[in-house]
Amino acid sequence: MTHIEISAVNGRFTLDLIQSVSNPLLLNAFLKELDENGITYDLQDVRLLDLPNIRLPWTM
């Protein structure tokens, strides 16, 4: 499952993508679409989400 959060402030979009799997397929496909459409971006951080043993709202 994937969770996406988007915000727009001062003419800048920020997109947070959280996946329950470690496969970067979805992220790579999205970045490819941006590249193919001439949209510049800054990939600022890619990291493993490490949470305590809790039930996430999008995993119900």
C-alpha distance (Angstrom), angle and dihedral (degrees) to the residues before:
residue distance angle dihedral
M1 . . .
T2 3.80 . .
H3 3.79 129.9 .
I4 3.82 119.9 -162.7
E5 3.79 126.4 -168.9
I6 3.81 120.4 -172.5
S7 3.79 128.3 -173.2
A8 3.80 131.4 175.8
V9 3.80 120.5 -155.8
N10 3.82 129.0 162.8
G11 3.81 93.4 -8.9
R12 3.79 93.6 -51.3
F13 3.81 126.7 111.3
T14 3.78 121.0 -147.6
L15 3.78 119.2 -164.7
D16 3.81 123.7 -169.3
L17 3.78 115.4 -167.3
I18 3.80 118.6 -168.7
Q19 3.81 119.0 -175.3
S20 3.78 129.0 -173.0
V21 3.82 89.2 -144.1
S22 3.80 128.6 60.4
N23 3.82 95.0 -134.4
P24 3.85 109.2 115.1
L25 3.84 93.0 -153.2
L26 3.83 95.9 112.9
L27 3.80 94.0 44.9
N28 3.80 92.5 47.3
A29 3.81 91.7 49.1
F30 3.80 91.0 50.6
L31 3.82 92.8 48.5
K32 3.81 89.6 48.5
E33 3.82 89.9 54.4
L34 3.80 90.1 51.0
D35 3.82 91.2 49.6
E36 3.81 93.7 47.1
N37 3.80 90.7 51.8
G38 3.80 95.3 47.6
I39 3.80 94.4 -112.0
T40 3.79 112.9 149.3
Y41 3.78 120.0 -143.4
D42 3.78 143.0 172.3
L43 3.80 114.4 -131.9
Q44 3.78 96.6 -153.1
D45 3.77 106.5 173.9
V46 3.79 138.6 6.4
R47 3.76 115.9 -179.5
L48 3.75 143.6 148.6
L49 3.79 112.0 -96.2
D50 3.78 107.2 -127.7
L51 3.81 113.5 -169.2
P52 3.77 133.2 166.0
N53 3.78 117.3 -105.6
I54 3.82 96.5 -71.9
R55 3.79 133.4 135.5
L56 3.77 110.6 -110.6
P57 3.82 117.1 -141.6
W58 3.82 93.0 -121.5
T59 3.84 93.6 52.3
M60 3.82 96.1 65.3
